[in-house]
Amino acid sequence: MLELAIVFFVIAIIAGALGATGVAGVTMSIAKWLVVLFLVLAVLSLLL
């Protein structure tokens, strides 16, 4: 899960550098949700 978030962050950075702001925004929001999901699952696994 975290690996996918890092991949999406890298894609967003590359797209932003190339001027594709729409693609960069979408991939950044996907990466943010993946990080949040990873953190929630990590906390749940620690508690259970």
SULUR-V464844 format. One record per backbone hydrogen bond with DSSP energy under -1.0 kcal/mol. CO is the residue of the C=O (numbers start at 1). NH is the residue of the N-H. If there is no record, write none. Layout:
BEGIN
CO_NH / CO_NH
END
This chain:
BEGIN
1_5 / 2_6 / 3_7 / 4_8 / 5_9 / 6_10 / 7_11 / 8_12 / 9_13 / 10_14 / 11_15 / 12_16 / 13_17 / 14_18 / 15_20 / 19_21 / 20_24 / 21_25 / 22_26 / 23_27 / 24_28 / 25_29 / 26_30 / 27_31 / 28_32 / 29_33 / 30_34 / 31_35 / 32_36 / 33_37 / 34_38 / 35_39 / 36_40 / 37_41 / 38_42 / 39_43 / 40_44 / 41_45 / 42_46 / 43_47 / 44_48
END
